[in-house]
Amino acid sequence: MPLPVQTRRRFSSGGTMVLLAAISLLLAACSEEAEEAKPVVRPVKVIEIGDAGEARQMNYSGVIRARTEMNLGFRVGGKITERLVNVGDRVKSGDLIARIDATDYELSVKSAAANLEAAERQVETTALVRTRAEQLFAKKVASKAQLDQATLGHSQAMASRDAAASALAQAKNQVTYTELMADRSGIVASIAADVGQVVGSGTPVATVAAEGEKEVLIAVPEVDVANFKPGMAVKAGFWSDQGLMLDGKVREVAGSAEQPSRTFAVRVSLPDDPRILLGMTATILASAADADRHLSVPLSALAQKDGGTTVWVVDRGSQTVRSRTVTVADFTSDGVRVLDGLKRGDLVVAAGTQFMTENLKVAISGDVARQSAGNDQTAATEIVR
């Protein structure tokens, strides 16, 4: 039975709508597939690894000291009765620094003088005996043995007199040793003993920094001490005068490390300059040896993958990134020195490593900053298409 005309029109209109909806869905699916097929290109910051041109710069802070510092002490022991200098005082050679009680040593001088006097009288007595023995022997009244005995007695008396004279001179020297004198001109750097203290022979009482050549004492860790050799040229800067820079020379490198800090003492000689004062803070600038010239990358270029340290290297041809494992030598204030894993000409992603994946397409155009081995400062250029 044929359908009514109205009914046939309804079915025809509905089919057309269904067809149009199906076509729209098909076009939308194709559009989504096209969008999914389009590769993701991410702009990145990169640096190019350059030649290892400059050596790593080292800087260590130290204190200006006199090359010669004298720890002065009494040559005899006793109680300090007077101290005539203070820290910072300038002294000249022969100036009195301190005294100790000389009473006992003066008594020793009197005793030695009395012994010498007795020895002198003994010499006179034995001289008379020897003379008398010679006269009697000449008259053949005394025997040769008596003459020899008298002569021997006189010689012994003379030896005793000489010993007494030496003892007296020694006692007098000890009296002079009760006064501590400056051996050379300089500045009193420290005081180790004061009035009323009993000190032994040789105990340091005062330290005098001798006038003349000055030097900087720095503490160098064991990882860098091999870079310092006697005679090595360095630069010295000063905190008190930012514009002052002097040429220095390494004078001495300690052969063993100090126990508390495990650092090596290095002394750097400085030229004579009136602007340099004892106790000032100085900074020694030196270049590391050629063996320490490693490639340098920014800290932001490092990433962690499978428990190792990696960087993302850009392939110039395909403009995609791939991870590469590197060996880190050490960290500096502005970058990281890489021992192994990179070579000259490599393009390294300097920032945004957290967004990198293997074979990710990146945008590269324009000039690329070059990072050399000795330059620890981060130099990265953003490359955006």
Contacts in CASP RR format, 6 or more apart in sequence:
PFRMAT RR
TARGET T0000
AUTHOR 0000-0000-0000
METHOD contacts of the structure
MODEL  1
MPLPVQTRRRFSSGGTMVLLAAISLLLAACSEEAEEAKPVVRPVKVIEIG
DAGEARQMNYSGVIRARTEMNLGFRVGGKITERLVNVGDRVKSGDLIARI
DATDYELSVKSAAANLEAAERQVETTALVRTRAEQLFAKKVASKAQLDQA
TLGHSQAMASRDAAASALAQAKNQVTYTELMADRSGIVASIAADVGQVVG
SGTPVATVAAEGEKEVLIAVPEVDVANFKPGMAVKAGFWSDQGLMLDGKV
REVAGSAEQPSRTFAVRVSLPDDPRILLGMTATILASAADADRHLSVPLS
ALAQKDGGTTVWVVDRGSQTVRSRTVTVADFTSDGVRVLDGLKRGDLVVA
AGTQFMTENLKVAISGDVARQSAGNDQTAATEIVR
3 11 0 8 1.000
39 361 0 8 1.000
40 360 0 8 1.000
40 361 0 8 1.000
41 361 0 8 1.000
41 362 0 8 1.000
41 363 0 8 1.000
41 385 0 8 1.000
42 355 0 8 1.000
42 360 0 8 1.000
42 361 0 8 1.000
42 362 0 8 1.000
42 363 0 8 1.000
43 362 0 8 1.000
43 363 0 8 1.000
43 382 0 8 1.000
43 383 0 8 1.000
43 384 0 8 1.000
43 385 0 8 1.000
44 314 0 8 1.000
44 321 0 8 1.000
44 349 0 8 1.000
44 350 0 8 1.000
44 351 0 8 1.000
44 352 0 8 1.000
44 362 0 8 1.000
44 363 0 8 1.000
44 364 0 8 1.000
44 382 0 8 1.000
44 383 0 8 1.000
45 349 0 8 1.000
45 350 0 8 1.000
45 351 0 8 1.000
45 352 0 8 1.000
45 380 0 8 1.000
45 381 0 8 1.000
45 382 0 8 1.000
45 383 0 8 1.000
46 314 0 8 1.000
46 347 0 8 1.000
46 348 0 8 1.000
46 349 0 8 1.000
46 350 0 8 1.000
46 364 0 8 1.000
46 368 0 8 1.000
46 380 0 8 1.000
46 381 0 8 1.000
46 383 0 8 1.000
47 297 0 8 1.000
47 298 0 8 1.000
47 301 0 8 1.000
47 347 0 8 1.000
47 348 0 8 1.000
47 350 0 8 1.000
47 368 0 8 1.000
47 369 0 8 1.000
47 370 0 8 1.000
47 371 0 8 1.000
47 379 0 8 1.000
47 380 0 8 1.000
47 381 0 8 1.000
48 345 0 8 1.000
48 346 0 8 1.000
48 347 0 8 1.000
48 348 0 8 1.000
48 368 0 8 1.000
48 369 0 8 1.000
48 370 0 8 1.000
48 371 0 8 1.000
49 295 0 8 1.000
49 297 0 8 1.000
49 342 0 8 1.000
49 343 0 8 1.000
49 344 0 8 1.000
49 345 0 8 1.000
49 346 0 8 1.000
49 348 0 8 1.000
49 370 0 8 1.000
49 371 0 8 1.000
50 295 0 8 1.000
50 344 0 8 1.000
50 345 0 8 1.000
50 370 0 8 1.000
50 371 0 8 1.000
50 372 0 8 1.000
50 373 0 8 1.000
51 344 0 8 1.000
51 372 0 8 1.000
51 373 0 8 1.000
52 293 0 8 1.000
52 294 0 8 1.000
52 295 0 8 1.000
52 372 0 8 1.000
52 373 0 8 1.000
52 374 0 8 1.000
53 293 0 8 1.000
53 372 0 8 1.000
53 373 0 8 1.000
53 374 0 8 1.000
54 287 0 8 1.000
54 293 0 8 1.000
54 372 0 8 1.000
54 373 0 8 1.000
54 374 0 8 1.000
54 375 0 8 1.000
55 287 0 8 1.000
55 288 0 8 1.000
55 289 0 8 1.000
55 290 0 8 1.000
55 292 0 8 1.000
55 293 0 8 1.000
55 374 0 8 1.000
56 287 0 8 1.000
56 288 0 8 1.000
56 292 0 8 1.000
56 293 0 8 1.000
56 294 0 8 1.000
56 332 0 8 1.000
56 337 0 8 1.000
56 373 0 8 1.000
56 374 0 8 1.000
56 376 0 8 1.000
57 285 0 8 1.000
57 286 0 8 1.000
57 287 0 8 1.000
57 288 0 8 1.000
57 374 0 8 1.000
57 376 0 8 1.000
58 224 0 8 1.000
58 227 0 8 1.000
58 285 0 8 1.000
58 286 0 8 1.000
58 287 0 8 1.000
58 288 0 8 1.000
59 283 0 8 1.000
59 284 0 8 1.000
59 285 0 8 1.000
59 286 0 8 1.000
60 218 0 8 1.000
60 219 0 8 1.000
60 220 0 8 1.000
60 266 0 8 1.000
60 283 0 8 1.000
60 284 0 8 1.000
61 218 0 8 1.000
61 281 0 8 1.000
61 282 0 8 1.000
61 283 0 8 1.000
61 284 0 8 1.000
62 216 0 8 1.000
62 217 0 8 1.000
62 218 0 8 1.000
62 219 0 8 1.000
62 281 0 8 1.000
62 282 0 8 1.000
62 283 0 8 1.000
62 284 0 8 1.000
63 216 0 8 1.000
63 217 0 8 1.000
63 279 0 8 1.000
63 280 0 8 1.000
63 281 0 8 1.000
63 282 0 8 1.000
64 214 0 8 1.000
64 215 0 8 1.000
64 216 0 8 1.000
64 270 0 8 1.000
64 276 0 8 1.000
64 277 0 8 1.000
64 278 0 8 1.000
64 279 0 8 1.000
64 280 0 8 1.000
64 281 0 8 1.000
64 282 0 8 1.000
65 209 0 8 1.000
65 214 0 8 1.000
65 215 0 8 1.000
65 216 0 8 1.000
65 217 0 8 1.000
65 278 0 8 1.000
65 279 0 8 1.000
66 186 0 8 1.000
66 187 0 8 1.000
66 189 0 8 1.000
66 209 0 8 1.000
66 210 0 8 1.000
66 211 0 8 1.000
66 212 0 8 1.000
66 213 0 8 1.000
66 214 0 8 1.000
66 215 0 8 1.000
66 278 0 8 1.000
67 210 0 8 1.000
67 212 0 8 1.000
67 213 0 8 1.000
67 214 0 8 1.000
67 215 0 8 1.000
67 251 0 8 1.000
67 267 0 8 1.000
67 269 0 8 1.000
68 184 0 8 1.000
68 209 0 8 1.000
68 210 0 8 1.000
68 212 0 8 1.000
69 189 0 8 1.000
69 207 0 8 1.000
69 208 0 8 1.000
69 209 0 8 1.000
69 210 0 8 1.000
70 183 0 8 1.000
70 184 0 8 1.000
70 207 0 8 1.000
70 208 0 8 1.000
70 210 0 8 1.000
71 192 0 8 1.000
71 204 0 8 1.000
71 206 0 8 1.000
71 207 0 8 1.000
72 97 0 8 1.000
72 180 0 8 1.000
72 182 0 8 1.000
72 183 0 8 1.000
72 204 0 8 1.000
72 205 0 8 1.000
72 206 0 8 1.000
72 207 0 8 1.000
72 208 0 8 1.000
73 180 0 8 1.000
73 199 0 8 1.000
73 202 0 8 1.000
73 203 0 8 1.000
73 204 0 8 1.000
73 205 0 8 1.000
73 206 0 8 1.000
74 98 0 8 1.000
74 100 0 8 1.000
74 177 0 8 1.000
74 178 0 8 1.000
74 180 0 8 1.000
74 199 0 8 1.000
74 200 0 8 1.000
74 201 0 8 1.000
74 202 0 8 1.000
74 203 0 8 1.000
74 205 0 8 1.000
75 174 0 8 1.000
75 177 0 8 1.000
75 201 0 8 1.000
75 202 0 8 1.000
76 100 0 8 1.000
76 105 0 8 1.000
76 174 0 8 1.000
76 177 0 8 1.000
76 178 0 8 1.000
76 200 0 8 1.000
76 201 0 8 1.000
77 100 0 8 1.000
77 198 0 8 1.000
77 199 0 8 1.000
77 200 0 8 1.000
77 201 0 8 1.000
77 202 0 8 1.000
77 203 0 8 1.000
78 100 0 8 1.000
78 101 0 8 1.000
78 178 0 8 1.000
78 198 0 8 1.000
78 199 0 8 1.000
78 200 0 8 1.000
79 100 0 8 1.000
79 101 0 8 1.000
79 196 0 8 1.000
79 197 0 8 1.000
79 198 0 8 1.000
79 199 0 8 1.000
80 98 0 8 1.000
80 99 0 8 1.000
80 100 0 8 1.000
80 193 0 8 1.000
80 194 0 8 1.000
80 195 0 8 1.000
80 196 0 8 1.000
80 197 0 8 1.000
80 198 0 8 1.000
80 199 0 8 1.000
80 205 0 8 1.000
81 99 0 8 1.000
81 100 0 8 1.000
81 101 0 8 1.000
81 195 0 8 1.000
81 196 0 8 1.000
82 98 0 8 1.000
82 99 0 8 1.000
82 195 0 8 1.000
83 97 0 8 1.000
83 98 0 8 1.000
83 191 0 8 1.000
83 193 0 8 1.000
83 194 0 8 1.000
83 195 0 8 1.000
84 96 0 8 1.000
84 97 0 8 1.000
84 98 0 8 1.000
85 91 0 8 1.000
85 95 0 8 1.000
85 97 0 8 1.000
85 98 0 8 1.000
85 188 0 8 1.000
85 191 0 8 1.000
85 206 0 8 1.000
86 188 0 8 1.000
86 191 0 8 1.000
87 188 0 8 1.000
87 189 0 8 1.000
87 190 0 8 1.000
87 191 0 8 1.000
88 187 0 8 1.000
88 188 0 8 1.000
88 189 0 8 1.000
89 187 0 8 1.000
89 188 0 8 1.000
90 185 0 8 1.000
90 186 0 8 1.000
90 187 0 8 1.000
90 188 0 8 1.000
91 97 0 8 1.000
91 182 0 8 1.000
91 185 0 8 1.000
91 186 0 8 1.000
91 187 0 8 1.000
91 188 0 8 1.000
91 208 0 8 1.000
92 182 0 8 1.000
92 185 0 8 1.000
92 186 0 8 1.000
93 182 0 8 1.000
93 183 0 8 1.000
93 184 0 8 1.000
93 185 0 8 1.000
94 181 0 8 1.000
94 182 0 8 1.000
94 183 0 8 1.000
95 181 0 8 1.000
95 182 0 8 1.000
96 179 0 8 1.000
96 180 0 8 1.000
96 181 0 8 1.000
97 180 0 8 1.000
97 181 0 8 1.000
97 182 0 8 1.000
97 188 0 8 1.000
97 205 0 8 1.000
97 206 0 8 1.000
98 179 0 8 1.000
98 180 0 8 1.000
98 193 0 8 1.000
98 205 0 8 1.000
98 206 0 8 1.000
99 178 0 8 1.000
99 179 0 8 1.000
99 180 0 8 1.000
100 178 0 8 1.000
100 180 0 8 1.000
100 199 0 8 1.000
101 178 0 8 1.000
102 175 0 8 1.000
102 178 0 8 1.000
105 171 0 8 1.000
105 174 0 8 1.000
105 175 0 8 1.000
105 177 0 8 1.000
105 178 0 8 1.000
106 175 0 8 1.000
108 171 0 8 1.000
108 174 0 8 1.000
109 168 0 8 1.000
109 171 0 8 1.000
109 172 0 8 1.000
109 175 0 8 1.000
111 171 0 8 1.000
112 164 0 8 1.000
112 167 0 8 1.000
112 168 0 8 1.000
112 170 0 8 1.000
112 171 0 8 1.000
112 172 0 8 1.000
113 168 0 8 1.000
115 164 0 8 1.000
115 167 0 8 1.000
115 168 0 8 1.000
116 161 0 8 1.000
116 164 0 8 1.000
116 165 0 8 1.000
116 167 0 8 1.000
116 168 0 8 1.000
118 164 0 8 1.000
119 157 0 8 1.000
119 160 0 8 1.000
119 161 0 8 1.000
119 163 0 8 1.000
119 164 0 8 1.000
119 165 0 8 1.000
120 161 0 8 1.000
122 157 0 8 1.000
122 160 0 8 1.000
122 161 0 8 1.000
123 154 0 8 1.000
123 157 0 8 1.000
123 158 0 8 1.000
123 160 0 8 1.000
123 161 0 8 1.000
125 157 0 8 1.000
126 150 0 8 1.000
126 153 0 8 1.000
126 154 0 8 1.000
126 156 0 8 1.000
126 157 0 8 1.000
126 158 0 8 1.000
127 154 0 8 1.000
127 157 0 8 1.000
129 150 0 8 1.000
129 153 0 8 1.000
129 154 0 8 1.000
130 147 0 8 1.000
130 150 0 8 1.000
130 151 0 8 1.000
130 153 0 8 1.000
130 154 0 8 1.000
132 150 0 8 1.000
133 142 0 8 1.000
133 146 0 8 1.000
133 147 0 8 1.000
133 149 0 8 1.000
133 150 0 8 1.000
133 151 0 8 1.000
134 147 0 8 1.000
134 150 0 8 1.000
136 142 0 8 1.000
136 146 0 8 1.000
136 147 0 8 1.000
137 143 0 8 1.000
137 144 0 8 1.000
137 146 0 8 1.000
137 147 0 8 1.000
180 205 0 8 1.000
180 206 0 8 1.000
182 208 0 8 1.000
183 208 0 8 1.000
184 208 0 8 1.000
184 210 0 8 1.000
184 211 0 8 1.000
185 210 0 8 1.000
185 211 0 8 1.000
186 208 0 8 1.000
186 209 0 8 1.000
186 210 0 8 1.000
186 211 0 8 1.000
187 208 0 8 1.000
187 209 0 8 1.000
187 211 0 8 1.000
187 278 0 8 1.000
188 206 0 8 1.000
188 207 0 8 1.000
188 208 0 8 1.000
188 209 0 8 1.000
189 207 0 8 1.000
189 208 0 8 1.000
189 209 0 8 1.000
189 278 0 8 1.000
190 206 0 8 1.000
190 207 0 8 1.000
191 205 0 8 1.000
191 206 0 8 1.000
191 207 0 8 1.000
192 203 0 8 1.000
192 204 0 8 1.000
192 205 0 8 1.000
192 206 0 8 1.000
192 207 0 8 1.000
193 199 0 8 1.000
193 203 0 8 1.000
193 204 0 8 1.000
193 205 0 8 1.000
193 206 0 8 1.000
199 205 0 8 1.000
209 278 0 8 1.000
212 272 0 8 1.000
213 269 0 8 1.000
213 270 0 8 1.000
213 272 0 8 1.000
214 269 0 8 1.000
214 270 0 8 1.000
214 272 0 8 1.000
214 276 0 8 1.000
214 278 0 8 1.000
215 251 0 8 1.000
215 267 0 8 1.000
215 268 0 8 1.000
215 269 0 8 1.000
215 270 0 8 1.000
216 236 0 8 1.000
216 267 0 8 1.000
216 268 0 8 1.000
216 270 0 8 1.000
216 282 0 8 1.000
216 284 0 8 1.000
217 265 0 8 1.000
217 266 0 8 1.000
217 267 0 8 1.000
217 268 0 8 1.000
218 265 0 8 1.000
218 266 0 8 1.000
218 268 0 8 1.000
218 284 0 8 1.000
219 258 0 8 1.000
219 261 0 8 1.000
219 263 0 8 1.000
219 264 0 8 1.000
219 265 0 8 1.000
219 266 0 8 1.000
220 228 0 8 1.000
220 263 0 8 1.000
220 264 0 8 1.000
220 265 0 8 1.000
220 266 0 8 1.000
221 262 0 8 1.000
221 263 0 8 1.000
221 264 0 8 1.000
222 257 0 8 1.000
222 262 0 8 1.000
222 263 0 8 1.000
222 264 0 8 1.000
223 330 0 8 1.000
224 288 0 8 1.000
225 253 0 8 1.000
225 264 0 8 1.000
225 266 0 8 1.000
226 289 0 8 1.000
227 286 0 8 1.000
227 288 0 8 1.000
227 289 0 8 1.000
227 292 0 8 1.000
228 250 0 8 1.000
228 253 0 8 1.000
228 266 0 8 1.000
228 286 0 8 1.000
229 250 0 8 1.000
229 253 0 8 1.000
230 250 0 8 1.000
230 251 0 8 1.000
230 252 0 8 1.000
230 253 0 8 1.000
231 249 0 8 1.000
231 250 0 8 1.000
231 251 0 8 1.000
232 249 0 8 1.000
232 250 0 8 1.000
232 286 0 8 1.000
233 247 0 8 1.000
233 248 0 8 1.000
233 249 0 8 1.000
234 247 0 8 1.000
234 248 0 8 1.000
234 249 0 8 1.000
234 250 0 8 1.000
234 268 0 8 1.000
234 284 0 8 1.000
234 285 0 8 1.000
234 286 0 8 1.000
235 245 0 8 1.000
235 246 0 8 1.000
235 247 0 8 1.000
235 248 0 8 1.000
235 284 0 8 1.000
235 285 0 8 1.000
235 286 0 8 1.000
236 245 0 8 1.000
236 246 0 8 1.000
236 247 0 8 1.000
236 248 0 8 1.000
236 268 0 8 1.000
236 270 0 8 1.000
236 282 0 8 1.000
236 283 0 8 1.000
236 284 0 8 1.000
236 285 0 8 1.000
237 244 0 8 1.000
237 245 0 8 1.000
237 246 0 8 1.000
237 282 0 8 1.000
237 283 0 8 1.000
237 284 0 8 1.000
237 285 0 8 1.000
238 244 0 8 1.000
238 275 0 8 1.000
238 276 0 8 1.000
238 280 0 8 1.000
238 281 0 8 1.000
238 282 0 8 1.000
238 283 0 8 1.000
239 280 0 8 1.000
239 281 0 8 1.000
239 282 0 8 1.000
239 283 0 8 1.000
240 280 0 8 1.000
240 281 0 8 1.000
241 275 0 8 1.000
244 275 0 8 1.000
246 270 0 8 1.000
246 271 0 8 1.000
246 273 0 8 1.000
246 276 0 8 1.000
247 271 0 8 1.000
248 268 0 8 1.000
248 269 0 8 1.000
248 270 0 8 1.000
248 271 0 8 1.000
249 268 0 8 1.000
249 269 0 8 1.000
250 266 0 8 1.000
250 267 0 8 1.000
250 268 0 8 1.000
250 269 0 8 1.000
251 267 0 8 1.000
251 268 0 8 1.000
251 269 0 8 1.000
252 265 0 8 1.000
252 266 0 8 1.000
252 267 0 8 1.000
253 264 0 8 1.000
253 265 0 8 1.000
253 266 0 8 1.000
253 267 0 8 1.000
254 264 0 8 1.000
254 265 0 8 1.000
254 266 0 8 1.000
255 264 0 8 1.000
256 264 0 8 1.000
257 263 0 8 1.000
257 264 0 8 1.000
258 264 0 8 1.000
258 265 0 8 1.000
266 284 0 8 1.000
268 284 0 8 1.000
270 276 0 8 1.000
270 282 0 8 1.000
293 373 0 8 1.000
293 374 0 8 1.000
294 329 0 8 1.000
294 337 0 8 1.000
294 338 0 8 1.000
294 339 0 8 1.000
294 373 0 8 1.000
294 374 0 8 1.000
295 337 0 8 1.000
295 338 0 8 1.000
295 342 0 8 1.000
295 371 0 8 1.000
295 372 0 8 1.000
295 373 0 8 1.000
296 332 0 8 1.000
296 335 0 8 1.000
296 336 0 8 1.000
296 337 0 8 1.000
296 338 0 8 1.000
296 371 0 8 1.000
296 372 0 8 1.000
296 373 0 8 1.000
296 374 0 8 1.000
296 375 0 8 1.000
296 376 0 8 1.000
297 311 0 8 1.000
297 335 0 8 1.000
297 336 0 8 1.000
297 338 0 8 1.000
297 342 0 8 1.000
297 348 0 8 1.000
297 350 0 8 1.000
297 371 0 8 1.000
298 334 0 8 1.000
298 335 0 8 1.000
298 336 0 8 1.000
298 350 0 8 1.000
298 351 0 8 1.000
298 371 0 8 1.000
298 378 0 8 1.000
298 380 0 8 1.000
299 331 0 8 1.000
299 335 0 8 1.000
299 336 0 8 1.000
299 378 0 8 1.000
300 350 0 8 1.000
300 351 0 8 1.000
300 352 0 8 1.000
300 353 0 8 1.000
300 378 0 8 1.000
300 380 0 8 1.000
301 311 0 8 1.000
301 312 0 8 1.000
301 336 0 8 1.000
301 348 0 8 1.000
301 349 0 8 1.000
301 350 0 8 1.000
301 351 0 8 1.000
301 353 0 8 1.000
302 309 0 8 1.000
302 310 0 8 1.000
302 311 0 8 1.000
302 326 0 8 1.000
302 328 0 8 1.000
302 336 0 8 1.000
302 353 0 8 1.000
303 309 0 8 1.000
303 310 0 8 1.000
303 311 0 8 1.000
303 312 0 8 1.000
303 323 0 8 1.000
303 353 0 8 1.000
303 354 0 8 1.000
303 356 0 8 1.000
304 310 0 8 1.000
305 323 0 8 1.000
305 325 0 8 1.000
308 325 0 8 1.000
309 325 0 8 1.000
309 326 0 8 1.000
309 327 0 8 1.000
309 328 0 8 1.000
310 323 0 8 1.000
310 324 0 8 1.000
310 325 0 8 1.000
310 326 0 8 1.000
311 323 0 8 1.000
311 324 0 8 1.000
311 326 0 8 1.000
311 338 0 8 1.000
311 342 0 8 1.000
311 348 0 8 1.000
311 349 0 8 1.000
311 353 0 8 1.000
312 321 0 8 1.000
312 322 0 8 1.000
312 323 0 8 1.000
312 324 0 8 1.000
312 348 0 8 1.000
312 349 0 8 1.000
312 353 0 8 1.000
312 356 0 8 1.000
313 321 0 8 1.000
313 322 0 8 1.000
313 323 0 8 1.000
313 324 0 8 1.000
313 342 0 8 1.000
313 346 0 8 1.000
313 347 0 8 1.000
313 348 0 8 1.000
313 349 0 8 1.000
314 320 0 8 1.000
314 321 0 8 1.000
314 347 0 8 1.000
314 348 0 8 1.000
314 349 0 8 1.000
314 362 0 8 1.000
314 364 0 8 1.000
315 321 0 8 1.000
315 322 0 8 1.000
316 347 0 8 1.000
316 364 0 8 1.000
318 359 0 8 1.000
319 361 0 8 1.000
319 362 0 8 1.000
319 363 0 8 1.000
319 364 0 8 1.000
320 359 0 8 1.000
320 360 0 8 1.000
320 361 0 8 1.000
320 362 0 8 1.000
321 349 0 8 1.000
321 356 0 8 1.000
321 357 0 8 1.000
321 358 0 8 1.000
321 359 0 8 1.000
321 360 0 8 1.000
321 362 0 8 1.000
322 358 0 8 1.000
322 359 0 8 1.000
323 356 0 8 1.000
323 358 0 8 1.000
324 341 0 8 1.000
324 342 0 8 1.000
325 341 0 8 1.000
326 338 0 8 1.000
326 339 0 8 1.000
326 340 0 8 1.000
326 341 0 8 1.000
326 342 0 8 1.000
327 338 0 8 1.000
327 339 0 8 1.000
327 340 0 8 1.000
327 341 0 8 1.000
328 336 0 8 1.000
328 337 0 8 1.000
328 338 0 8 1.000
328 339 0 8 1.000
329 336 0 8 1.000
329 337 0 8 1.000
329 338 0 8 1.000
329 339 0 8 1.000
330 336 0 8 1.000
330 337 0 8 1.000
331 337 0 8 1.000
332 376 0 8 1.000
333 376 0 8 1.000
334 376 0 8 1.000
334 377 0 8 1.000
334 378 0 8 1.000
335 376 0 8 1.000
335 377 0 8 1.000
335 378 0 8 1.000
337 373 0 8 1.000
337 376 0 8 1.000
342 348 0 8 1.000
347 364 0 8 1.000
347 368 0 8 1.000
348 371 0 8 1.000
349 356 0 8 1.000
349 362 0 8 1.000
350 378 0 8 1.000
350 380 0 8 1.000
351 380 0 8 1.000
363 383 0 8 1.000
363 384 0 8 1.000
363 385 0 8 1.000
364 383 0 8 1.000
364 385 0 8 1.000
365 383 0 8 1.000
365 384 0 8 1.000
365 385 0 8 1.000
366 383 0 8 1.000
367 381 0 8 1.000
368 381 0 8 1.000
368 383 0 8 1.000
369 379 0 8 1.000
369 380 0 8 1.000
369 381 0 8 1.000
370 379 0 8 1.000
371 378 0 8 1.000
371 379 0 8 1.000
371 380 0 8 1.000
END
